[in-house]
Every structure is written in C-alpha cells, then in structure tokens.
Amino acid sequence: MARKDRLGQEPRRIMSGDVLKVLGAIMTVQASLGRLLAFQTVPDLGALGQAEALVQAQSLLEGGSGAMVAVAYVLQMAANFAWPVFAFLAVQGFLYTSNLKFYLLRLSIFALVSEIPYDLVTSGLWFNWGDQNVLFTILFGLLALTLSEELSRRSNSYFPRFAMLIGGVLWVTLLKMEYNFFIIPAMFAFFYLEERELLRDLLVLLLTALMIPSMGLYTLAVTGPTAVALLALHWYNDVTPRISKWVWYGLYPLHLILLAVLGAYM
C-alpha cells in the first residue's frame, strides 16, 4: 500500500530499490578502495575500526604526514551513505520475503564468501579475527529482528524488542563486525518505525552522531553522508526491481576480490 502524507496525497517517491542499490554499490566500492589505501599507506590502520582509525588518521595529519591517509579516509566516508541504504533494504527484504530461512541462508553464504577478500583488503591477512565484513552485521541484525518478532508474539510487553536490540549490538560488538554500533539500532528503527519516517530518520541520525567519538569536523564527515542517505530513503518507492538480486549479492565479494588482487601488486 502506498504511503501518504498528512494531506492525503502520495509523496513523490523517485528512488527505486535499483537506484538505491546502484548508489550504495558505488559508495561501497569507493569506501573499500579507501580501506585498501589506508592499509597500504599505514598498515596498522587496517586493523582498526572506522572511528578508531579516523582518530589515528587525524593524529597523523596533524603531525604533518599522511597525505594519502587523507585521501583514503575521504574515500571511506562514502561508507556512511552505503550502510544506511543496505540496512534499510535488508529490512525491506525481511518484511516482504516469501522465504525467510532462504533469505538468511543466502546472506550467510555471501557473508562467508566475502570474508577472506575483505580481510585481505583491510588487513593483508587471509584471516583477521579482529574485523568482520558488514554482511555479517546485517545478518545478525536480521536474526535479532526475527527473534524480537517471535518473542513479541508471545508477550504483551516491549521488553523482547529492547532485549534483542541490546543483545544484537553486544554480539556484533563482541565479534568485531563492521559498523557494529550503527547498523543494529538503525535496522530496528527501519523496521519498527516504518510508518513514522521523520522520527525514524532523526533517530538513526542522532544515534549515529552519539556513537562517534568527539572528532570535530570528522563528526560532520560521518553524519553528513548518513543524512543524505536517509533523505534518499525518504523518497524510496517499492516498485518491482528490474535488476536481479544475485547481481547485488555477487557484487560485494567480487569487488573485494578485485581490490585484494590490486592490493597484492601495490
């Protein structure tokens, strides 16, 4: 059913799932290239999460070194557009899939396939247990939502939702998954506030800002792309996609494999 604004008219929704995925894919490739450049320039940064690496990069730049580090982290800022888009689309898939088990299995397989090339790009290691790719984070978010809905059907309270939200964040943090603090709360907001878009978007943006260490202009660099992504999601329409979902699933490991090969020759 099409959503309507307060005047009873359908808002203009010009962003199809395909358009969002194209934009998200471009930003993902750009961010991954930034991760590769960061690791190749200062290897120790590859083992850090985004927020910690930004703090370290800021220190390097203030010390008068690391022009390539600056380029790398400008590129990485694109990820802050990509993760809200794919978290949102994952929730849409959760809402409308005809086979949840197969949906989760498919995501699990591509997360596993992507992990080795992701580790090679970000750390140069075949197995880096200190950083897992974003597909695992999204997978755990969907699992948390699944448990939340199942437990909520057996209870008249909101406690299962809060418990699964906190539990999901703890697990992805413990397992050191990418964007651990950001994605799980955002997915819960996208799911439970689907019909209250303004509140949903403001909440996601606020949570994003609160979860970033005090870094001056870096805070704007992180929240700015996220705000643009949330604006794009406000224009989302649910028209049937024309591009096969397998293209989007395959693109993530494929671009990491290509970057891993590039990194081997840098």
Backbone as CSV, one residue per row, in Angstrom:
resi,resn,N_x,N_y,N_z,CA_x,CA_y,CA_z,C_x,C_y,C_z
1,MET,0.844,-1.192,0.000,0.000,0.000,0.000,0.882,1.245,0.000
2,ALA,0.578,2.212,-0.875,1.382,3.426,-0.944,1.155,4.276,0.292
3,ARG,2.226,4.822,0.819,2.124,5.672,1.989,1.747,7.085,1.572
4,LYS,0.992,7.801,2.425,0.533,9.138,2.095,0.971,10.128,3.159
5,ASP,1.066,11.399,2.732,1.427,12.432,3.686,0.188,12.947,4.397
6,ARG,0.326,14.012,5.185,-0.774,14.489,6.014,-1.928,15.032,5.183
7,LEU,-1.669,15.444,3.942,-2.734,15.977,3.099,-3.457,14.881,2.342
8,GLY,-3.074,13.655,2.574,-3.734,12.536,1.906,-3.221,12.270,0.515
9,GLN,-2.131,12.949,0.118,-1.562,12.753,-1.210,-0.307,11.899,-1.102
10,GLU,-0.101,11.126,-2.116,1.096,10.302,-2.117,2.329,11.177,-2.318
11,PRO,3.337,11.066,-1.435,4.565,11.838,-1.635,5.306,11.346,-2.874
12,ARG,6.085,12.244,-3.457,6.837,11.869,-4.656,7.976,10.949,-4.243
13,ARG,7.946,9.751,-4.750,8.961,8.757,-4.390,9.667,8.332,-5.669
14,ILE,10.864,8.819,-5.834,11.584,8.641,-7.093,12.731,7.655,-6.971
15,MET,12.965,7.147,-5.757,14.094,6.250,-5.537,13.624,4.801,-5.501
16,SER,13.831,4.097,-6.584,13.518,2.671,-6.575,14.623,1.924,-5.849
17,GLY,14.346,0.657,-5.530,15.373,-0.164,-4.905,16.607,-0.280,-5.778
18,ASP,16.408,-0.365,-7.106,17.547,-0.476,-8.014,18.422,0.771,-7.967
19,VAL,17.797,1.954,-7.939,18.565,3.198,-7.884,19.350,3.271,-6.582
20,LEU,18.692,2.942,-5.480,19.379,2.963,-4.191,20.559,1.996,-4.173
21,LYS,20.355,0.821,-4.754,21.430,-0.168,-4.764,22.599,0.277,-5.634
22,VAL,22.311,0.931,-6.757,23.386,1.447,-7.602,24.206,2.483,-6.836
23,LEU,23.512,3.420,-6.182,24.209,4.435,-5.394,24.998,3.798,-4.250
24,GLY,24.356,2.867,-3.554,25.026,2.191,-2.452,26.227,1.403,-2.916
25,ALA,26.113,0.750,-4.083,27.231,-0.033,-4.606,28.415,0.855,-4.959
26,ILE,28.137,2.002,-5.582,29.214,2.938,-5.924,29.938,3.394,-4.661
27,MET,29.164,3.751,-3.644,29.757,4.217,-2.397,30.518,3.100,-1.678
28,THR,30.023,1.868,-1.787,30.706,0.738,-1.160,32.058,0.490,-1.800
29,VAL,32.107,0.519,-3.133,33.378,0.329,-3.843,34.352,1.442,-3.472
30,GLN,33.868,2.672,-3.426,34.719,3.802,-3.061,35.271,3.635,-1.652
31,ALA,34.402,3.233,-0.716,34.841,3.060,0.673,35.851,1.924,0.799
32,SER,35.623,0.838,0.070,36.559,-0.289,0.124,37.919,0.099,-0.445
33,LEU,37.901,0.906,-1.494,39.164,1.411,-2.040,39.873,2.253,-0.997
34,GLY,39.109,3.050,-0.243,39.702,3.832,0.837,40.321,2.958,1.902
35,ARG,39.635,1.858,2.259,40.193,0.927,3.245,41.494,0.316,2.745
36,LEU,41.539,-0.026,1.454,42.750,-0.604,0.878,43.904,0.401,0.908
37,LEU,43.629,1.648,0.513,44.674,2.677,0.515,45.165,2.951,1.927
38,ALA,44.239,2.959,2.891,44.631,3.195,4.276,45.570,2.106,4.766
39,PHE,45.235,0.859,4.463,46.089,-0.247,4.900,47.443,-0.211,4.202
40,GLN,47.418,0.070,2.885,48.676,0.096,2.145,49.577,1.236,2.591
41,THR,48.965,2.349,3.040,49.748,3.512,3.461,50.259,3.364,4.884
42,VAL,49.365,3.033,5.798,49.722,2.836,7.212,49.099,1.513,7.643
43,PRO,49.828,0.399,7.562,49.254,-0.923,7.818,48.508,-1.050,9.133
44,ASP,48.966,-0.372,10.178,48.301,-0.504,11.473,46.858,-0.016,11.440
45,LEU,46.533,0.902,10.531,45.174,1.430,10.465,44.193,0.390,9.953
46,GLY,44.678,-0.563,9.180,43.784,-1.564,8.623,43.142,-2.436,9.668
47,ALA,43.765,-2.560,10.833,43.235,-3.419,11.887,42.257,-2.686,12.792
48,LEU,42.074,-1.371,12.582,41.204,-0.586,13.440,39.822,-0.444,12.842
49,GLY,38.837,-0.229,13.697,37.509,0.118,13.219,37.521,1.525,12.656
50,GLN,36.403,1.899,12.000,36.396,3.185,11.317,36.627,4.348,12.271
51,ALA,35.914,4.385,13.384,36.030,5.514,14.299,37.440,5.615,14.872
52,GLU,38.003,4.463,15.301,39.339,4.468,15.876,40.377,4.857,14.830
53,ALA,40.180,4.355,13.601,41.131,4.676,12.537,41.081,6.158,12.183
54,LEU,39.885,6.756,12.235,39.768,8.177,11.949,40.517,9.012,12.981
55,VAL,40.431,8.620,14.234,41.166,9.330,15.282,42.663,9.246,15.014
56,GLN,43.127,8.040,14.675,44.551,7.852,14.394,44.962,8.638,13.155
57,ALA,44.104,8.622,12.133,44.405,9.366,10.906,44.491,10.861,11.187
58,GLN,43.588,11.358,12.022,43.617,12.770,12.394,44.939,13.118,13.066
59,SER,45.420,12.221,13.923,46.692,12.455,14.603,47.844,12.509,13.600
60,LEU,47.823,11.611,12.614,48.867,11.610,11.589,48.859,12.897,10.780
61,LEU,47.662,13.340,10.414,47.554,14.545,9.595,47.997,15.788,10.362
62,GLU,47.624,15.852,11.639,48.028,16.990,12.456,49.531,17.006,12.669
63,GLY,50.151,15.839,12.563,51.602,15.756,12.688,52.323,16.103,11.401
64,GLY,51.548,16.429,10.351,52.144,16.866,9.096,52.488,15.743,8.145
65,SER,51.951,14.551,8.381,52.249,13.423,7.492,50.970,12.767,7.028
66,GLY,51.076,12.029,5.969,49.964,11.190,5.560,48.974,11.840,4.620
67,ALA,49.448,12.452,3.506,48.508,12.991,2.524,47.646,11.868,1.953
68,MET,48.247,10.701,1.727,47.487,9.580,1.195,46.466,9.078,2.205
69,VAL,46.792,9.220,3.494,45.826,8.857,4.534,44.590,9.721,4.412
70,ALA,44.784,11.004,4.153,43.651,11.915,3.985,42.785,11.472,2.811
71,VAL,43.414,11.133,1.694,42.669,10.667,0.526,41.906,9.399,0.866
72,ALA,42.577,8.487,1.563,41.949,7.213,1.910,40.703,7.409,2.747
73,TYR,40.763,8.322,3.703,39.620,8.481,4.598,38.528,9.373,4.040
74,VAL,38.876,10.201,3.079,37.822,10.884,2.323,37.022,9.852,1.532
75,LEU,37.727,8.918,0.910,37.045,7.847,0.177,36.187,7.003,1.113
76,GLN,36.696,6.743,2.301,35.961,5.889,3.241,34.671,6.513,3.746
77,MET,34.575,7.825,3.693,33.360,8.475,4.165,32.135,8.058,3.364
78,ALA,32.371,7.553,2.138,31.257,7.092,1.307,30.502,5.951,1.968
79,ALA,31.181,5.195,2.822,30.523,4.072,3.502,29.381,4.547,4.379
80,ASN,29.439,5.790,4.833,28.391,6.304,5.704,27.122,6.654,4.945
81,PHE,27.208,6.650,3.622,26.000,6.662,2.785,25.530,5.238,2.531
82,ALA,26.462,4.331,2.322,26.108,2.974,1.900,25.435,2.161,2.997
83,TRP,25.945,2.224,4.242,25.403,1.311,5.252,23.936,1.591,5.590
84,PRO,23.471,2.862,5.675,22.027,3.034,5.919,21.171,2.493,4.783
85,VAL,21.665,2.652,3.536,20.903,2.174,2.382,20.740,0.663,2.438
86,PHE,21.826,-0.056,2.667,21.738,-1.516,2.645,21.080,-2.082,3.908
87,ALA,21.221,-1.380,5.031,20.486,-1.798,6.224,18.984,-1.655,5.993
88,PHE,18.583,-0.558,5.381,17.172,-0.325,5.072,16.638,-1.376,4.099
89,LEU,17.384,-1.633,3.029,16.929,-2.592,2.026,16.896,-4.014,2.594
90,ALA,17.800,-4.326,3.512,17.761,-5.633,4.170,16.481,-5.788,4.979
91,VAL,16.062,-4.720,5.651,14.818,-4.759,6.416,13.626,-4.889,5.480
92,GLN,13.672,-4.213,4.335,12.593,-4.369,3.355,12.499,-5.816,2.882
93,GLY,13.650,-6.433,2.664,13.653,-7.843,2.296,13.078,-8.706,3.400
94,PHE,13.398,-8.386,4.633,12.865,-9.109,5.791,11.338,-8.987,5.857
95,LEU,10.839,-7.803,5.548,9.396,-7.558,5.616,8.632,-8.318,4.536
96,TYR,9.221,-8.422,3.352,8.446,-8.890,2.205,8.931,-10.208,1.608
97,THR,9.964,-10.825,2.178,10.424,-12.094,1.625,9.368,-13.186,1.797
98,SER,9.323,-14.074,0.833,8.383,-15.195,0.919,9.008,-16.400,1.611
99,ASN,10.327,-16.346,1.828,11.030,-17.469,2.458,12.163,-16.907,3.314
100,LEU,11.869,-16.635,4.575,12.843,-16.008,5.459,14.081,-16.875,5.652
101,LYS,13.888,-18.179,5.799,15.027,-19.062,6.029,16.010,-19.013,4.859
102,PHE,15.487,-19.027,3.641,16.358,-18.969,2.462,17.026,-17.599,2.356
103,TYR,16.310,-16.561,2.724,16.861,-15.201,2.717,18.060,-15.113,3.657
104,LEU,17.909,-15.643,4.860,19.003,-15.622,5.829,20.152,-16.520,5.392
105,LEU,19.827,-17.672,4.819,20.864,-18.583,4.333,21.668,-17.951,3.213
106,ARG,20.973,-17.298,2.294,21.644,-16.637,1.174,22.603,-15.559,1.674
107,LEU,22.150,-14.766,2.611,23.004,-13.716,3.160,24.197,-14.312,3.898
108,SER,23.977,-15.426,4.619,25.066,-16.095,5.337,26.146,-16.571,4.382
109,ILE,25.736,-17.155,3.272,26.694,-17.682,2.299,27.559,-16.564,1.722
110,PHE,26.923,-15.464,1.336,27.689,-14.370,0.735,28.559,-13.664,1.768
111,ALA,28.128,-13.641,3.030,28.971,-13.080,4.083,30.238,-13.921,4.247
112,LEU,30.089,-15.242,4.234,31.238,-16.136,4.366,32.166,-16.025,3.168
113,VAL,31.598,-15.984,1.966,32.406,-15.886,0.756,33.196,-14.581,0.726
114,SER,32.611,-13.532,1.278,33.237,-12.207,1.231,34.325,-12.009,2.273
115,GLU,34.369,-12.866,3.293,35.219,-12.573,4.442,36.712,-12.609,4.121
116,ILE,37.182,-13.617,3.393,38.613,-13.682,3.094,39.062,-12.495,2.241
117,PRO,38.390,-12.186,1.125,38.825,-10.989,0.381,38.701,-9.704,1.195
118,TYR,37.694,-9.622,2.069,37.561,-8.447,2.936,38.774,-8.324,3.851
119,ASP,39.194,-9.433,4.439,40.360,-9.414,5.325,41.630,-9.039,4.561
120,LEU,41.770,-9.544,3.334,42.949,-9.217,2.531,43.003,-7.725,2.205
121,VAL,41.855,-7.150,1.894,41.803,-5.724,1.546,42.101,-4.855,2.757
122,THR,41.530,-5.194,3.900,41.595,-4.300,5.059,42.791,-4.552,5.975
123,SER,43.381,-5.745,5.899,44.493,-6.039,6.805,45.658,-6.777,6.144
124,GLY,45.464,-7.250,4.916,46.511,-8.018,4.263,46.618,-9.446,4.755
125,LEU,45.720,-9.851,5.645,45.728,-11.203,6.207,44.624,-12.042,5.578
126,TRP,44.862,-13.352,5.478,43.818,-14.242,4.984,42.691,-14.371,6.000
127,PHE,43.047,-14.341,7.267,42.035,-14.410,8.331,42.373,-13.354,9.376
128,ASN,41.485,-12.383,9.509,41.661,-11.346,10.522,40.449,-11.400,11.449
129,TRP,40.629,-12.009,12.613,39.508,-12.195,13.533,39.111,-10.897,14.235
130,GLY,39.860,-9.827,14.002,39.551,-8.561,14.656,38.613,-7.662,13.883
131,ASP,38.128,-8.114,12.711,37.252,-7.259,11.901,36.505,-8.145,10.911
132,GLN,35.164,-8.154,11.000,34.343,-8.971,10.107,33.522,-8.062,9.177
133,ASN,33.227,-8.556,7.987,32.590,-7.705,6.987,31.139,-7.363,7.331
134,VAL,30.623,-6.349,6.682,29.332,-5.759,7.031,28.157,-6.698,6.774
135,LEU,28.306,-7.675,5.881,27.203,-8.606,5.646,26.896,-9.419,6.898
136,PHE,27.915,-9.713,7.683,27.672,-10.407,8.954,26.883,-9.517,9.912
137,THR,27.187,-8.232,9.923,26.456,-7.311,10.794,24.984,-7.268,10.410
138,ILE,24.723,-7.169,9.110,23.336,-7.141,8.636,22.641,-8.466,8.944
139,LEU,23.353,-9.578,8.773,22.790,-10.884,9.088,22.379,-10.965,10.552
140,PHE,23.246,-10.524,11.447,22.921,-10.557,12.870,21.767,-9.607,13.190
141,GLY,21.686,-8.503,12.470,20.554,-7.608,12.651,19.242,-8.272,12.279
142,LEU,19.245,-9.022,11.191,18.035,-9.739,10.775,17.687,-10.861,11.751
143,LEU,18.697,-11.540,12.259,18.443,-12.576,13.260,17.846,-11.972,14.529
144,ALA,18.361,-10.807,14.934,17.826,-10.134,16.118,16.374,-9.721,15.895
145,LEU,16.059,-9.237,14.694,14.678,-8.861,14.383,13.766,-10.087,14.366
146,THR,14.271,-11.184,13.833,13.484,-12.421,13.796,13.131,-12.885,15.206
147,LEU,14.124,-12.911,16.084,13.877,-13.307,17.473,12.975,-12.305,18.176
148,SER,13.173,-11.031,17.890,12.343,-9.991,18.503,10.882,-10.182,18.153
149,GLU,10.596,-10.451,16.888,9.211,-10.642,16.460,8.616,-11.925,17.029
150,GLU,9.424,-12.975,17.058,8.934,-14.246,17.585,8.605,-14.139,19.070
151,LEU,9.483,-13.501,19.842,9.246,-13.350,21.275,8.131,-12.345,21.556
152,SER,8.003,-11.330,20.718,6.952,-10.330,20.923,5.564,-10.929,20.744
153,ARG,5.472,-11.923,19.857,4.165,-12.575,19.653,3.731,-13.363,20.892
154,ARG,4.687,-13.689,21.733,4.367,-14.452,22.941,4.261,-13.552,24.177
155,SER,4.443,-12.273,23.993,4.454,-11.363,25.136,3.672,-10.102,24.790
156,ASN,3.120,-9.464,25.788,2.388,-8.221,25.583,3.232,-6.992,25.905
157,SER,4.519,-7.196,26.150,5.389,-6.079,26.522,6.363,-5.780,25.386
158,TYR,7.044,-4.638,25.537,8.077,-4.257,24.581,9.450,-4.796,24.978
159,PHE,9.529,-5.510,26.060,10.814,-5.977,26.565,11.579,-6.823,25.546
160,PRO,10.934,-7.778,24.842,11.705,-8.581,23.874,12.395,-7.723,22.814
161,ARG,11.758,-6.641,22.396,12.364,-5.784,21.384,13.632,-5.121,21.916
162,PHE,13.543,-4.568,23.110,14.719,-3.928,23.699,15.804,-4.952,24.001
163,ALA,15.400,-6.131,24.459,16.379,-7.170,24.789,17.132,-7.628,23.543
164,MET,16.411,-7.845,22.439,17.057,-8.285,21.207,17.904,-7.174,20.591
165,LEU,17.468,-5.930,20.741,18.267,-4.801,20.254,19.602,-4.739,20.989
166,ILE,19.541,-4.760,22.300,20.772,-4.710,23.098,21.618,-5.952,22.849
167,GLY,20.968,-7.112,22.807,21.704,-8.351,22.555,22.389,-8.347,21.200
168,GLY,21.696,-7.858,20.179,22.283,-7.797,18.846,23.513,-6.904,18.808
169,VAL,23.408,-5.729,19.444,24.545,-4.809,19.481,25.720,-5.435,20.228
170,LEU,25.446,-6.105,21.339,26.518,-6.736,22.111,27.225,-7.820,21.310
171,TRP,26.453,-8.645,20.600,27.052,-9.730,19.842,27.921,-9.218,18.697
172,VAL,27.405,-8.257,17.923,28.207,-7.777,16.789,29.425,-6.993,17.266
173,THR,29.326,-6.399,18.452,30.489,-5.715,19.019,31.511,-6.728,19.514
174,LEU,31.037,-7.752,20.198,31.926,-8.795,20.698,32.657,-9.496,19.561
175,LEU,31.955,-9.735,18.460,32.547,-10.427,17.317,33.253,-9.473,16.357
176,LYS,33.285,-8.180,16.716,34.031,-7.167,15.962,33.582,-7.078,14.503
177,MET,32.285,-6.939,14.317,31.728,-6.790,12.981,31.688,-5.326,12.576
178,GLU,31.789,-5.079,11.291,31.870,-3.722,10.773,30.581,-2.940,11.078
179,TYR,30.740,-1.684,11.481,29.615,-0.789,11.793,28.700,-1.384,12.861
180,ASN,29.309,-2.012,13.857,28.537,-2.744,14.860,27.573,-1.852,15.634
181,PHE,28.003,-0.655,16.020,27.133,0.208,16.809,26.037,0.861,15.971
182,PHE,26.270,0.992,14.688,25.357,1.750,13.847,24.200,0.917,13.296
183,ILE,24.525,-0.246,12.739,23.568,-0.943,11.886,22.416,-1.571,12.661
184,ILE,22.693,-2.226,13.780,21.617,-2.905,14.510,20.536,-1.921,14.975
185,PRO,20.883,-0.819,15.651,19.832,0.140,16.032,19.092,0.709,14.828
186,ALA,19.833,0.972,13.738,19.187,1.501,12.535,18.187,0.503,11.966
187,MET,18.535,-0.768,11.927,17.619,-1.781,11.388,16.356,-1.896,12.236
188,PHE,16.505,-1.810,13.555,15.326,-1.837,14.418,14.452,-0.614,14.172
189,ALA,15.085,0.539,13.963,14.312,1.752,13.663,13.610,1.636,12.318
190,PHE,14.300,1.117,11.311,13.691,0.950,9.991,12.500,-0.009,10.044
191,PHE,12.574,-0.996,10.918,11.502,-1.988,10.999,10.320,-1.485,11.828
192,TYR,10.590,-1.038,13.048,9.501,-0.713,13.962,8.941,0.694,13.759
193,LEU,9.659,1.540,13.036,9.165,2.893,12.765,8.944,3.088,11.266
194,GLU,8.575,2.021,10.583,8.425,2.081,9.125,7.430,3.156,8.696
195,GLU,6.351,3.338,9.449,5.319,4.295,9.074,5.539,5.686,9.672
196,ARG,6.622,5.874,10.411,6.920,7.180,11.023,8.309,7.605,10.555
197,GLU,8.377,7.964,9.299,9.662,8.151,8.634,10.502,9.266,9.240
198,LEU,9.894,10.400,9.547,10.672,11.515,10.086,11.295,11.148,11.424
199,LEU,10.518,10.562,12.309,11.039,10.123,13.600,12.125,9.082,13.411
200,ARG,11.894,8.148,12.516,12.872,7.095,12.222,14.198,7.681,11.775
201,ASP,14.146,8.598,10.815,15.369,9.159,10.253,16.118,10.013,11.273
202,LEU,15.392,10.803,12.039,16.032,11.625,13.062,16.685,10.756,14.130
203,LEU,16.025,9.670,14.475,16.564,8.764,15.487,17.845,8.102,14.989
204,VAL,17.840,7.622,13.751,19.034,6.990,13.188,20.184,7.990,13.115
205,LEU,19.899,9.219,12.687,20.940,10.233,12.587,21.487,10.597,13.966
206,LEU,20.591,10.709,14.947,21.019,11.035,16.310,21.891,9.925,16.884
207,LEU,21.472,8.679,16.709,22.255,7.559,17.205,23.632,7.512,16.548
208,THR,23.669,7.799,15.246,24.947,7.808,14.538,25.884,8.851,15.126
209,ALA,25.354,10.048,15.383,26.181,11.123,15.941,26.666,10.782,17.344
210,LEU,25.797,10.174,18.147,26.159,9.860,19.525,27.216,8.765,19.615
211,MET,27.280,7.907,18.610,28.197,6.784,18.663,29.569,7.096,18.084
212,ILE,29.782,8.344,17.710,31.064,8.757,17.160,31.842,9.510,18.227
213,PRO,33.112,9.165,18.439,33.919,9.942,19.388,33.991,11.399,18.951
214,SER,34.257,12.289,19.873,34.350,13.716,19.555,35.541,13.952,18.637
215,MET,35.249,14.276,17.361,36.326,14.407,16.385,36.167,15.661,15.521
216,GLY,35.469,16.662,15.999,35.349,17.904,15.261,34.692,17.697,13.908
217,LEU,35.413,18.091,12.854,34.864,18.011,11.511,34.611,16.576,11.078
218,TYR,35.308,15.615,11.688,35.081,14.225,11.320,33.663,13.786,11.655
219,THR,33.085,14.355,12.711,31.705,14.016,13.051,30.775,14.392,11.913
220,LEU,30.979,15.588,11.347,30.179,16.027,10.206,30.450,15.147,8.988
221,ALA,31.715,14.731,8.820,32.069,13.890,7.680,31.379,12.534,7.744
222,VAL,31.090,12.066,8.966,30.402,10.787,9.126,28.895,10.961,9.018
223,THR,28.359,11.947,9.730,26.906,12.113,9.770,26.357,12.754,8.500
224,GLY,27.171,13.534,7.784,26.701,14.173,6.556,26.232,13.171,5.508
225,PRO,27.090,12.196,5.115,26.640,11.190,4.150,25.452,10.368,4.652
226,THR,25.409,10.112,5.968,24.277,9.375,6.524,22.988,10.166,6.371
227,ALA,23.052,11.469,6.601,21.870,12.319,6.435,21.391,12.313,4.988
228,VAL,22.330,12.355,4.035,21.958,12.306,2.618,21.301,10.969,2.278
229,ALA,21.839,9.888,2.835,21.256,8.563,2.599,19.834,8.486,3.147
230,LEU,19.609,9.022,4.344,18.279,8.997,4.942,17.295,9.828,4.122
231,LEU,17.761,10.934,3.540,16.906,11.734,2.664,16.524,10.926,1.425
232,ALA,17.488,10.195,0.873,17.195,9.348,-0.284,16.176,8.268,0.076
233,LEU,16.296,7.708,1.279,15.353,6.667,1.705,13.938,7.219,1.856
234,HIS,13.829,8.507,2.167,12.505,9.124,2.283,11.779,9.108,0.946
235,TRP,12.525,9.075,-0.148,11.936,9.056,-1.488,11.840,7.646,-2.063
236,TYR,12.065,6.657,-1.229,12.040,5.262,-1.704,10.636,4.847,-2.128
237,ASN,10.558,4.175,-3.263,9.307,3.526,-3.657,9.556,2.028,-3.769
238,ASP,8.481,1.268,-3.675,8.633,-0.182,-3.625,8.264,-0.846,-4.947
239,VAL,8.644,-0.202,-6.057,8.378,-0.811,-7.358,9.223,-2.063,-7.511
240,THR,8.745,-2.981,-8.317,9.451,-4.247,-8.528,10.822,-3.997,-9.154
241,PRO,11.897,-4.508,-8.559,13.236,-4.272,-9.118,13.402,-4.951,-10.470
242,ARG,14.184,-4.323,-11.324,14.455,-4.884,-12.651,15.778,-5.640,-12.703
243,ILE,16.656,-5.300,-11.789,17.973,-5.946,-11.757,17.922,-7.105,-10.762
244,SER,18.414,-8.259,-11.174,18.371,-9.448,-10.331,19.087,-9.227,-9.006
245,LYS,18.513,-9.770,-7.956,19.143,-9.655,-6.630,20.501,-10.325,-6.603
246,TRP,20.732,-11.310,-7.466,22.016,-12.012,-7.474,23.148,-11.099,-7.931
247,VAL,22.815,-10.098,-8.753,23.836,-9.131,-9.168,24.372,-8.383,-7.954
248,TRP,23.448,-7.959,-7.081,23.857,-7.178,-5.912,24.571,-8.049,-4.880
249,TYR,24.096,-9.270,-4.711,24.782,-10.170,-3.783,26.200,-10.477,-4.274
250,GLY,26.334,-10.705,-5.581,27.633,-11.065,-6.130,28.611,-9.910,-6.195
251,LEU,28.081,-8.673,-6.282,28.959,-7.518,-6.428,29.846,-7.318,-5.207
252,TYR,29.325,-7.574,-4.021,30.116,-7.302,-2.814,31.375,-8.163,-2.751
253,PRO,31.279,-9.493,-2.828,32.534,-10.270,-2.810,33.393,-10.037,-4.050
254,LEU,32.757,-9.797,-5.201,33.532,-9.608,-6.429,34.417,-8.368,-6.346
255,HIS,33.865,-7.250,-5.877,34.688,-6.035,-5.824,35.797,-6.180,-4.788
256,LEU,35.547,-6.941,-3.712,36.595,-7.171,-2.713,37.706,-8.055,-3.283
257,ILE,37.336,-9.053,-4.063,38.338,-9.922,-4.692,39.230,-9.107,-5.625
258,LEU,38.614,-8.236,-6.433,39.389,-7.414,-7.368,40.318,-6.465,-6.619
259,LEU,39.838,-5.885,-5.527,40.684,-4.985,-4.740,41.791,-5.748,-4.025
260,ALA,41.504,-6.980,-3.597,42.530,-7.792,-2.951,43.661,-8.105,-3.942
261,VAL,43.292,-8.388,-5.195,44.305,-8.626,-6.239,45.098,-7.348,-6.486
262,LEU,44.405,-6.221,-6.553,45.083,-4.933,-6.741,46.048,-4.674,-5.591
263,GLY,45.598,-4.943,-4.364,46.445,-4.716,-3.206,47.709,-5.567,-3.217
264,ALA,47.625,-6.753,-3.803,48.787,-7.646,-3.860,49.895,-7.084,-4.732
265,TYR,49.518,-6.185,-5.658,50.508,-5.621,-6.582,50.876,-4.180,-6.233
266,MET,50.326,-3.651,-5.150,50.642,-2.278,-4.753,51.938,-2.222,-3.936
